[in-house]
Amino acid sequence: MGLRPGTAFWFELLVPRVDLARTLARVAETHTVELETEQQPDQPFELPGLSAAVAEFEDLERRLARWWPKACLPSLDRAFDPLDAMKDALTRLRAWATEAEPLIDEAERCEIELGRLEEFERLVAGDNDRLPDFGRLAEIGPILSARLYRMPLDSVLEEWPASVLTEPLVNVDGVRYVLAVGAVDAISRLDDRMNTFKARRLAMPAWLPDEQDAAHSEITRRRAEAAETLADVGQQIKLLHESHQVSQALGVMALMQWFAGHAPALPVTEHFVMVTGWCSEPDGTELDRVLRECHVEHVVRKAKAPANLKVPVVMRNPRWAKVFEIFPTLLGTPGASEVDPSRLLAFMTPLMFGFMFGDVGQGAVLLALGLWLRKRSPVFGLLVPFGISAMVFGFLFGSVFANEHLIPALWMHPIDHPTLMMGLAVVFGICVISMGLFFDALRCLWQGSGLHWLITRAGLVLAYFGLLGALLHPEFLNLAWLGFAWFVIGSVAVATESRWLALPKALGEMLEGTLQLLVNTISFVRIGAFALAHSGLSAAVFGMADAAGGGIAGVVVIILGNALIIALEGLIVGIQTTRLMLFEFFIRFLTAEGRRFKPLTGPGSIFRPTGRSST
């Protein structure tokens, strides 16, 4: 039935060094390979010079990436030596940087100038016909000094220094400009105060005429000149991109970054590379097929995994059960000798959710949300089976958007049978816990400790069923006493320490284990309680609608009530479903000590958008 997760096998792949790039790229496309080297970290084999080259590239990236064009990944359909390609790419980028940096400095000066001119455009946007004579203000000194500040509108300076003359100029777009003139010492102290008000000091525009129309004309002229210069510099940088083939060089170096992150320690000789790691396929046929299709000469073999490496676990579930892997992975990854319950959860969790949230209309809303959102995040895929289950139980309970009179109940109305609902919830809990106990026995069998389980914990299982049976017939209590004796005697018999010390320990474990089983069973009562609460909330919604007088007000109450139930109770029921699985079911058999298989990602994931592309 696929209860036991699979394990990846260790492979060794020998390929020519010139085919390394396309080999790793094509292998990554299969999503069946995780690279790992058996070499010790203090003795790595790597592509010569890879670390230094990537470090140099990342330094260039920090300084110049904003001016780079879009990277172009090199064609992986042909063979090329990654070391030669890396050296050539770095040479091209260095040459481009030498020629481009003066142009970039000029372009950045133009951008700064355009920003300043935009600032001054706002400054002269007021209704005043004349502006201060900024040219003369910029030249005053050495006794006096002048400042031009831009201040947010919400900043308030309650008292300006008495020795400083100030003049507000204009308020535009949430900012205001203030001109200050005073003694040099007083202006210096004012600078410190203005910093606390998030005010920005602007360079005095000595070139700005004091007549408004002339000021607009001068600003327009300077903006045109700066924009023209920026466009010309951008065109020159673009020509350098083409002459130095920067896009291709960036693609090669991005590929080298990918190597450094995913395959930094591959054994390399002059002509060959040994690629090692894990393959998630049972037989590795997909790996061999991909390499043959891209015409890579290779030798691949299935080998014994190094003893010092932990074998990754592969959860091989069908597509319909994949989303339910979310539940066990909340604890971790099931080990290779543990049960992967994902396929069973595909039936159990929707059944629990639908029982607690039975409504045709509300379930349809959850279904629609799941179909809409599941591509954004896998967790939303759970809303699809949960919504379908809620709709099924909605027909059984006769509830459509909290209305229990619109369609007949195919089974019953929960609010009319509270005792039966609680009883069904407990029976369901007994089945779940029994399944967990069976999985525990199966785990011990796979780990080679089945006899130990039979001698010890099997007695506790017998005692559990004896106590449950005693609720129906007192004679079953004898089975419980037999189970307790079985567990205690068996635990003492297999104890490695003193038997006298093992006896109280076994008695304590028996008491703790029995109480835990009984508490876990009673905990499932919450399934019935939430089903009744859902039915009660539905009745309350229509009660408030009737109290609102019906009509439009009643419809609004019904809509808002259903929205509240879907949002609030749907979340709570989802949490309770998860909680019951984690703390009442998984606790019986799942230790989650496995290491999950992490497939190699392709080089298409390495590109990061740059700040701009020069035009």
C-alpha positions as CSV (number, residue, x, y, z in Angstrom):
1,M,0.0,0.0,0.0
2,G,3.1,2.2,0.0
3,L,3.2,2.8,3.8
4,R,6.9,2.6,4.0
5,P,8.9,5.5,2.5
6,G,11.6,4.8,0.0
7,T,15.3,5.7,0.2
8,A,17.6,7.2,-2.4
9,F,20.5,5.2,-3.8
10,W,24.1,6.3,-4.1
11,F,25.3,6.8,-7.7
12,E,28.7,7.6,-9.3
13,L,28.7,9.4,-12.7
14,L,31.9,9.9,-14.7
15,V,31.6,12.5,-17.5
16,P,34.1,14.5,-19.6
17,R,34.9,17.9,-18.0
18,V,33.8,19.7,-21.2
19,D,30.3,18.2,-20.7
20,L,30.0,19.1,-17.0
21,A,27.8,22.2,-17.4
22,R,25.1,20.5,-19.6
23,T,25.4,17.3,-17.6
24,L,24.4,19.0,-14.3
25,A,21.8,21.2,-16.0
26,R,20.1,18.2,-17.7
27,V,20.3,16.1,-14.5
28,A,18.7,18.9,-12.5
29,E,15.7,18.9,-14.9
30,T,14.8,15.4,-13.7
31,H,14.4,16.5,-10.1
32,T,15.7,13.0,-9.1
33,V,19.3,13.8,-8.1
34,E,20.8,15.3,-5.0
35,L,24.6,16.0,-5.3
36,E,26.8,15.1,-2.4
37,T,30.5,14.3,-2.2
38,E,32.1,11.7,0.0
39,Q,35.2,13.7,0.4
40,Q,35.9,15.3,3.8
41,P,35.3,19.1,4.0
42,D,39.0,19.7,4.9
43,Q,40.2,18.0,1.7
44,P,37.9,19.2,-1.1
45,F,38.4,18.8,-4.8
46,E,36.9,21.6,-6.8
47,L,37.0,23.3,-10.1
48,P,40.4,25.1,-9.9
49,G,39.9,28.8,-9.2
50,L,36.1,28.6,-8.9
51,S,35.9,30.1,-5.4
52,A,38.2,33.1,-6.3
53,A,36.4,33.7,-9.6
54,V,32.9,33.7,-8.0
55,A,34.2,36.0,-5.2
56,E,35.5,38.5,-7.8
57,F,32.3,38.3,-9.8
58,E,30.2,38.9,-6.7
59,D,32.3,42.0,-6.0
60,L,31.7,43.3,-9.5
61,E,28.0,42.5,-9.0
62,R,27.7,44.5,-5.9
63,R,29.2,47.6,-7.6
64,L,27.9,47.4,-11.1
65,A,24.9,45.0,-11.4
66,R,22.6,47.9,-11.7
67,W,24.1,48.7,-15.1
68,W,24.3,45.2,-16.4
69,P,22.0,43.9,-19.1
70,K,20.0,40.7,-18.7
71,A,22.2,37.6,-18.4
72,C,22.0,35.0,-21.1
73,L,22.6,31.4,-20.0
74,P,25.1,29.7,-22.3
75,S,23.8,27.0,-24.6
76,L,23.9,23.6,-22.9
77,D,23.5,21.7,-26.1
78,R,27.2,21.9,-26.9
79,A,30.3,20.9,-25.0
80,F,32.4,23.6,-23.4
81,D,35.1,23.6,-20.7
82,P,33.6,25.5,-17.7
83,L,37.0,26.7,-16.6
84,D,37.9,28.2,-19.9
85,A,34.5,29.8,-20.2
86,M,34.8,31.2,-16.7
87,K,38.2,32.7,-17.3
88,D,37.0,34.3,-20.6
89,A,33.8,35.6,-19.0
90,L,35.8,37.3,-16.1
91,T,38.2,38.8,-18.7
92,R,35.3,40.3,-20.6
93,L,33.7,41.7,-17.4
94,R,36.9,43.2,-16.2
95,A,37.5,44.9,-19.6
96,W,33.9,46.1,-19.7
97,A,34.2,47.5,-16.1
98,T,37.4,49.4,-17.0
99,E,35.7,51.2,-19.9
100,A,32.3,51.5,-18.4
101,E,33.0,52.9,-14.9
102,P,33.8,56.4,-16.1
103,L,30.6,56.4,-18.1
104,I,28.7,55.0,-15.1
105,D,30.1,57.8,-12.9
106,E,28.8,60.3,-15.4
107,A,25.4,58.7,-15.7
108,E,25.0,58.7,-11.9
109,R,26.0,62.4,-11.8
110,C,23.2,63.0,-14.3
111,E,20.7,61.1,-12.2
112,I,21.6,63.0,-9.1
113,E,21.3,66.3,-11.1
114,L,17.9,65.2,-12.4
115,G,16.8,64.5,-8.8
116,R,18.0,67.9,-7.7
117,L,16.2,69.6,-10.6
118,E,13.0,67.8,-9.7
119,E,13.4,69.1,-6.2
120,F,13.9,72.7,-7.4
121,E,10.9,72.3,-9.7
122,R,8.8,71.8,-6.6
123,L,10.5,74.7,-4.9
124,V,9.5,77.2,-7.5
125,A,5.9,75.8,-7.8
126,G,4.4,78.3,-5.4
127,D,2.4,81.4,-6.2
128,N,5.2,83.9,-5.4
129,D,6.3,86.0,-8.4
130,R,9.8,86.3,-7.0
131,L,12.2,83.9,-5.3
132,P,15.1,84.6,-3.0
133,D,18.3,85.6,-4.7
134,F,20.0,82.2,-4.2
135,G,23.1,83.3,-6.0
136,R,23.9,86.1,-3.5
137,L,22.8,83.9,-0.5
138,A,25.3,81.2,-1.6
139,E,28.1,83.8,-1.5
140,I,27.4,85.4,1.9
141,G,30.1,84.9,4.6
142,P,32.3,84.6,6.5
143,I,30.2,85.9,9.4
144,L,26.8,84.9,8.0
145,S,25.6,81.7,6.5
146,A,22.4,80.6,4.7
147,R,20.6,77.2,4.5
148,L,17.8,75.7,2.5
149,Y,15.9,72.9,4.1
150,R,13.3,70.5,3.0
151,M,11.0,69.4,5.9
152,P,8.1,67.0,6.1
153,L,4.7,68.7,6.7
154,D,4.1,66.9,9.9
155,S,7.4,68.1,11.5
156,V,7.0,71.1,13.9
157,L,9.9,73.2,15.1
158,E,8.3,75.0,18.0
159,E,11.0,77.7,18.5
160,W,13.4,78.8,15.9
161,P,16.7,80.3,17.2
162,A,16.3,84.0,17.8
163,S,19.5,84.9,16.0
164,V,18.3,83.1,12.8
165,L,15.9,84.6,10.2
166,T,13.6,82.0,8.5
167,E,11.3,82.2,5.6
168,P,8.9,79.4,4.5
169,L,8.9,79.2,0.7
170,V,6.3,76.7,-0.5
171,N,4.4,73.5,0.6
172,V,4.2,71.0,-2.2
173,D,3.3,67.2,-2.2
174,G,3.6,66.8,1.6
175,V,6.9,68.7,2.0
176,R,7.8,72.3,2.8
177,Y,10.9,74.3,2.1
178,V,12.4,76.7,4.6
179,L,15.2,79.3,4.0
180,A,17.3,80.2,7.1
181,V,19.9,83.0,7.4
182,G,22.0,83.7,10.5
183,A,25.4,83.7,12.1
184,V,27.7,80.8,11.3
185,D,27.6,79.3,14.8
186,A,23.8,79.6,15.0
187,I,23.3,78.0,11.6
188,S,25.6,75.1,12.6
189,R,23.6,74.5,15.7
190,L,20.4,74.7,13.6
191,D,21.8,71.9,11.3
192,D,22.0,69.6,14.3
193,R,18.5,70.4,15.4
194,M,17.1,69.9,11.9
195,N,18.5,66.4,11.7
196,T,16.2,65.3,14.5
197,F,13.2,66.5,12.5
198,K,14.2,64.5,9.4
199,A,14.8,67.7,7.5
200,R,17.2,67.5,4.5
201,R,19.7,70.2,3.7
202,L,19.7,71.2,0.1
203,A,22.6,72.7,-1.8
204,M,21.9,76.4,-2.5
205,P,21.0,76.7,-6.2
206,A,23.2,79.8,-7.0
207,W,22.3,79.5,-10.7
208,L,18.5,79.7,-10.1
209,P,17.0,83.1,-11.1
210,D,14.8,85.0,-8.6
211,E,12.0,85.5,-11.2
212,Q,9.7,82.6,-11.4
213,D,9.2,82.2,-15.1
214,A,12.9,82.5,-15.7
215,A,13.5,79.9,-13.0
216,H,11.2,77.5,-14.7
217,S,12.9,78.0,-18.0
218,E,16.4,77.5,-16.5
219,I,15.3,74.3,-14.7
220,T,13.7,72.9,-17.9
221,R,16.9,73.7,-19.9
222,R,19.1,71.9,-17.4
223,R,16.8,68.9,-17.2
224,A,16.9,68.5,-20.9
225,E,20.7,68.7,-20.9
226,A,21.0,66.2,-18.1
227,A,18.5,63.8,-19.8
228,E,20.3,64.1,-23.1
229,T,23.6,63.4,-21.5
230,L,22.2,60.4,-19.6
231,A,20.7,58.9,-22.7
232,D,24.0,59.4,-24.6
233,V,25.9,57.7,-21.8
234,G,23.4,54.9,-21.6
235,Q,23.8,54.3,-25.3
236,Q,27.6,54.2,-24.9
237,I,27.3,51.6,-22.1
238,K,24.9,49.6,-24.3
239,L,27.5,49.5,-27.0
240,L,30.1,48.3,-24.5
241,H,27.7,45.5,-23.6
242,E,27.6,44.3,-27.2
243,S,31.4,44.7,-27.9
244,H,32.3,42.8,-24.7
245,Q,29.4,40.3,-25.0
246,V,28.4,41.1,-21.4
247,S,25.1,39.2,-21.5
248,Q,26.9,36.0,-22.4
249,A,29.6,36.6,-19.8
250,L,27.0,37.2,-17.1
251,G,25.3,33.9,-18.0
252,V,28.6,32.0,-17.7
253,M,29.4,33.5,-14.3
254,A,25.9,32.9,-13.1
255,L,26.4,29.3,-14.0
256,M,29.6,29.3,-12.1
257,Q,27.7,30.7,-9.1
258,W,25.4,27.7,-9.4
259,F,28.3,25.4,-9.5
260,A,29.7,27.0,-6.4
261,G,26.4,26.6,-4.6
262,H,25.5,23.1,-5.7
263,A,28.6,21.3,-6.8
264,P,31.6,22.9,-5.1
265,A,33.6,19.8,-4.3
266,L,33.4,17.5,-7.3
267,P,36.6,15.4,-8.0
268,V,38.2,16.9,-11.1
269,T,41.0,15.7,-13.3
270,E,42.4,17.2,-16.5
271,H,39.7,15.6,-18.7
272,F,37.0,14.0,-16.4
273,V,34.7,14.9,-13.5
274,M,33.2,12.4,-11.0
275,V,29.7,13.4,-10.1
276,T,28.4,11.7,-7.0
277,G,25.2,11.9,-4.9
278,W,21.8,10.4,-4.4
279,C,19.1,9.4,-6.9
280,S,15.5,9.2,-5.8
281,E,14.5,6.8,-8.6
282,P,14.4,3.1,-7.7
283,D,16.4,2.1,-10.7
284,G,17.9,5.3,-12.1
285,T,16.6,4.8,-15.6
286,E,15.5,8.5,-15.9
287,L,19.0,9.7,-15.1
288,D,20.6,7.4,-17.8
289,R,17.9,8.3,-20.4
290,V,18.4,12.1,-20.0
291,L,22.2,11.8,-20.4
292,R,21.8,9.6,-23.5
293,E,19.3,12.1,-25.0
294,C,21.7,15.0,-24.7
295,H,24.6,12.9,-26.2
296,V,26.8,13.0,-23.1
297,E,29.4,10.3,-23.0
298,H,29.1,8.9,-19.5
299,V,29.5,6.0,-17.1
300,V,27.0,5.7,-14.3
301,R,26.7,3.0,-11.7
302,K,24.8,2.3,-8.6
303,A,27.2,2.0,-5.7
304,K,27.3,1.4,-2.0
305,A,26.7,4.6,-0.1
306,P,29.6,5.9,2.1
307,A,29.1,4.8,5.7
308,N,29.5,8.3,7.0
309,L,26.6,9.7,5.1
310,K,22.9,9.6,6.1
311,V,20.7,8.2,3.3
312,P,17.9,10.6,2.3
313,V,14.3,9.5,2.5
314,V,12.0,9.7,-0.5
315,M,8.3,9.9,0.1
316,R,6.9,8.2,-3.0
317,N,3.3,9.1,-2.9
318,P,0.8,9.5,-5.8
319,R,-0.2,13.0,-6.8
320,W,-3.5,12.9,-4.9
321,A,-1.6,12.2,-1.6
322,K,1.3,14.6,-2.1
323,V,-0.4,17.5,-0.4
324,F,-1.0,15.4,2.7
325,E,2.7,15.0,3.3
326,I,2.4,18.4,5.0
327,F,1.1,16.8,8.1
328,P,3.9,14.3,8.9
329,T,6.6,16.8,7.8
330,L,5.4,19.2,10.6
331,L,7.3,16.9,12.9
332,G,10.1,16.1,10.4
333,T,10.7,13.5,7.8
334,P,9.7,9.8,8.5
335,G,12.7,7.5,8.8
336,A,13.3,4.7,6.3
337,S,12.0,2.2,8.8
338,E,8.9,4.2,9.8
339,V,5.4,4.5,8.3
340,D,4.6,7.3,5.9
341,P,0.9,7.9,6.7
342,S,0.3,10.4,3.8
343,R,-2.0,8.1,1.8
344,L,-4.2,7.3,4.8
345,L,-4.3,11.0,5.8
346,A,-5.8,11.7,2.4
347,F,-9.0,9.9,3.7
348,M,-8.8,10.5,7.5
349,T,-8.2,14.3,7.6
350,P,-11.0,15.2,5.1
351,L,-13.3,12.9,7.0
352,M,-12.6,14.6,10.3
353,F,-12.8,18.1,8.8
354,G,-16.1,17.4,6.9
355,F,-17.7,15.9,10.1
356,M,-16.9,19.0,12.1
357,F,-17.7,21.5,9.2
358,G,-20.6,19.9,7.4
359,D,-22.2,22.4,5.1
360,V,-22.8,22.3,1.3
361,G,-22.5,26.0,0.6
362,Q,-19.6,26.7,2.9
363,G,-17.8,23.6,1.7
364,A,-18.2,24.9,-1.9
365,V,-16.6,28.2,-0.9
366,L,-13.6,26.3,0.6
367,L,-13.4,24.2,-2.6
368,A,-13.4,27.3,-4.8
369,L,-10.7,29.0,-2.6
370,G,-8.6,25.8,-2.8
371,L,-8.8,25.6,-6.6
372,W,-7.9,29.3,-6.8
373,L,-5.0,29.4,-4.3
374,R,-3.3,26.0,-4.5
375,K,-0.9,27.2,-7.2
376,R,0.3,29.9,-4.9
377,S,1.1,27.6,-2.0
378,P,0.7,23.8,-1.7
379,V,-0.9,24.1,1.7
380,F,-4.0,25.7,0.1
381,G,-4.4,22.5,-1.9
382,L,-5.8,20.9,1.3
383,L,-8.9,23.1,0.9
384,V,-10.0,21.1,-2.1
385,P,-10.5,17.7,-0.4
386,F,-11.6,19.5,2.8
387,G,-14.2,21.5,0.9
388,I,-15.5,18.4,-0.9
389,S,-15.8,16.5,2.4
390,A,-17.6,19.4,4.0
391,M,-20.1,19.4,1.1
392,V,-20.7,15.6,1.4
393,F,-21.4,16.0,5.1
394,G,-23.5,19.0,4.4
395,F,-25.9,16.8,2.4
396,L,-25.8,14.2,5.1
397,F,-26.6,16.9,7.8
398,G,-29.0,18.9,5.6
399,S,-27.1,22.2,5.8
400,V,-26.7,24.8,3.0
401,F,-25.1,28.1,4.0
402,A,-26.1,27.5,7.7
403,N,-29.7,26.8,6.6
404,E,-30.9,23.4,7.9
405,H,-34.4,23.7,6.3
406,L,-33.5,24.2,2.6
407,I,-32.7,20.5,1.9
408,P,-33.6,17.4,3.8
409,A,-30.9,15.7,5.8
410,L,-29.8,12.4,4.3
411,W,-28.6,11.2,7.7
412,M,-29.5,13.5,10.6
413,H,-29.2,17.0,12.0
414,P,-26.3,17.0,14.5
415,I,-28.0,19.3,16.9
416,D,-30.8,16.8,17.4
417,H,-28.5,13.9,18.3
418,P,-25.7,15.2,20.5
419,T,-25.0,11.9,22.2
420,L,-24.7,10.0,19.0
421,M,-22.3,12.6,17.6
422,M,-20.0,12.3,20.7
423,G,-20.1,8.5,20.5
424,L,-19.2,8.4,16.8
425,A,-16.3,10.8,17.5
426,V,-14.9,8.5,20.2
427,V,-15.3,5.4,18.0
428,F,-13.4,7.2,15.3
429,G,-10.7,8.1,17.8
430,I,-10.4,4.4,18.9
431,C,-9.9,3.4,15.2
432,V,-7.2,6.1,14.7
433,I,-5.3,5.2,17.8
434,S,-5.6,1.5,17.0
435,M,-4.1,2.3,13.6
436,G,-1.3,4.2,15.3
437,L,-0.5,1.2,17.6
438,F,-0.4,-1.1,14.5
439,F,2.0,1.3,12.8
440,D,4.2,1.2,15.9
441,A,4.3,-2.6,15.7
442,L,5.1,-2.4,12.0
443,R,7.9,0.1,12.7
444,C,9.5,-2.2,15.3
445,L,9.3,-5.1,12.9
446,W,11.0,-3.1,10.1
447,Q,13.7,-2.1,12.6
448,G,14.3,-5.6,13.7
449,S,12.9,-5.2,17.2
450,G,9.6,-6.9,16.5
451,L,10.2,-9.5,19.2
452,H,10.9,-6.8,21.8
453,W,7.6,-5.1,20.9
454,L,5.7,-8.4,21.2
455,I,7.2,-9.1,24.7
456,T,6.6,-5.6,26.0
457,R,4.3,-3.1,24.3
458,A,1.9,-5.7,22.9
459,G,0.7,-6.2,26.5
460,L,-0.2,-2.5,26.7
461,V,-2.2,-2.8,23.5
462,L,-4.1,-5.7,25.0
463,A,-4.8,-3.8,28.2
464,Y,-6.1,-0.8,26.1
465,F,-8.6,-2.9,24.3
466,G,-9.5,-4.7,27.5
467,L,-10.4,-1.4,29.2
468,L,-12.4,-0.3,26.2
469,G,-14.2,-3.7,26.1
470,A,-15.0,-3.5,29.8
471,L,-17.3,-0.5,29.0
472,L,-19.5,-3.0,27.2
473,H,-18.9,-6.2,29.2
474,P,-17.1,-6.2,32.5
475,E,-15.5,-9.6,31.6
476,F,-13.2,-7.8,29.2
477,L,-11.5,-6.2,32.3
478,N,-9.7,-9.6,32.7
479,L,-7.9,-8.9,29.4
480,A,-6.8,-5.5,30.8
481,W,-5.2,-7.2,33.8
482,L,-3.6,-9.8,31.6
483,G,-2.2,-7.0,29.4
484,F,-0.8,-5.1,32.4
485,A,0.9,-8.2,33.7
486,W,2.2,-9.0,30.2
487,F,3.8,-5.6,29.8
488,V,5.4,-5.5,33.3
489,I,6.7,-9.0,33.2
490,G,8.0,-8.6,29.6
491,S,9.7,-5.3,30.5
492,V,11.4,-6.8,33.5
493,A,12.5,-9.8,31.4
494,V,14.2,-7.8,28.7
495,A,15.7,-5.2,31.1
496,T,19.5,-4.8,30.9
497,E,19.8,-3.3,34.4
498,S,18.8,-4.8,37.7
499,R,15.5,-6.5,37.7
500,W,14.5,-4.9,41.0
501,L,15.1,-1.4,39.4
502,A,13.3,-2.5,36.2
503,L,10.1,-3.4,38.1
504,P,9.1,0.1,39.4
505,K,10.2,1.6,36.0
506,A,7.9,-0.8,34.2
507,L,5.0,-0.1,36.6
508,G,5.5,3.7,36.0
509,E,5.6,3.2,32.2
510,M,2.5,1.1,32.3
511,L,0.6,3.7,34.2
512,E,1.8,6.5,32.0
513,G,1.1,4.7,28.8
514,T,-2.4,3.6,29.8
515,L,-3.4,7.1,30.9
516,Q,-2.0,8.5,27.7
517,L,-4.0,6.1,25.6
518,L,-7.2,6.9,27.4
519,V,-6.7,10.6,27.4
520,N,-5.9,10.5,23.6
521,T,-9.1,8.6,23.0
522,I,-11.2,11.0,25.0
523,S,-9.6,13.9,23.1
524,F,-11.4,12.8,20.0
525,V,-14.7,13.9,21.6
526,R,-13.8,17.4,20.3
527,I,-14.7,16.2,16.8
528,G,-18.3,15.7,17.9
529,A,-18.2,18.9,20.0
530,F,-17.2,21.0,17.0
531,A,-19.8,19.4,14.8
532,L,-22.4,20.4,17.3
533,A,-20.9,23.9,17.7
534,H,-21.0,24.3,13.9
535,S,-24.7,23.4,13.9
536,G,-25.3,25.7,16.8
537,L,-23.6,28.6,15.0
538,S,-25.7,28.0,11.9
539,A,-28.9,28.1,14.0
540,A,-27.6,31.3,15.7
541,V,-27.0,33.0,12.3
542,F,-30.6,32.5,11.2
543,G,-31.9,33.4,14.6
544,M,-30.1,36.8,14.3
545,A,-31.4,37.2,10.8
546,D,-35.0,36.7,12.1
547,A,-34.3,39.2,14.9
548,A,-33.1,41.7,12.3
549,G,-36.6,41.6,10.8
550,G,-35.8,39.7,7.6
551,G,-35.6,41.5,4.2
552,I,-32.3,43.1,3.2
553,A,-31.1,43.3,6.8
554,G,-31.7,39.6,7.3
555,V,-29.8,38.8,4.1
556,V,-26.9,40.9,5.2
557,V,-26.8,39.1,8.6
558,I,-26.9,35.7,6.8
559,I,-24.0,36.7,4.5
560,L,-21.9,38.1,7.3
561,G,-22.6,35.1,9.5
562,N,-21.6,32.6,6.9
563,A,-18.4,34.6,6.2
564,L,-17.6,34.6,9.9
565,I,-18.2,30.8,10.1
566,I,-16.1,30.1,7.1
567,A,-13.2,32.3,8.2
568,L,-13.2,31.7,12.0
569,E,-14.6,28.2,12.5
570,G,-12.9,26.9,9.3
571,L,-9.5,27.9,10.7
572,I,-10.3,26.5,14.1
573,V,-11.5,23.1,12.7
574,G,-8.4,23.0,10.5
575,I,-6.2,23.5,13.5
576,Q,-8.0,20.9,15.5
577,T,-7.7,18.4,12.7
578,T,-3.9,19.0,12.6
579,R,-3.7,18.8,16.4
580,L,-5.4,15.4,16.6
581,M,-3.1,14.0,13.9
582,L,0.1,15.3,15.6
583,F,-0.6,14.6,19.2
584,E,-3.0,11.7,19.2
585,F,-2.0,9.7,16.1
586,F,1.6,10.5,15.1
587,I,2.8,10.3,18.7
588,R,2.1,6.5,18.6
589,F,4.6,5.6,15.9
590,L,6.4,8.6,14.3
591,T,9.8,9.8,15.5
592,A,10.5,11.7,12.2
593,E,14.3,11.2,12.3
594,G,14.8,10.8,8.6
595,R,16.6,13.2,6.2
596,R,14.5,14.4,3.3
597,F,15.7,14.1,-0.2
598,K,16.5,17.6,-1.6
599,P,16.7,17.5,-5.5
600,L,19.2,19.6,-7.4
601,T,17.7,22.8,-8.8
602,G,18.4,23.8,-12.3
603,P,20.5,26.8,-13.4
604,G,17.4,28.6,-14.5
605,S,16.8,29.4,-10.8
606,I,20.1,31.3,-10.4
607,F,19.2,34.5,-12.2
608,R,18.3,37.5,-10.1
609,P,16.8,40.6,-11.7
610,T,19.3,43.4,-12.1
611,G,18.6,47.0,-11.2
612,R,18.3,48.3,-14.7
613,S,19.2,47.5,-18.3
614,S,21.0,50.4,-20.0
615,T,19.2,51.8,-23.0
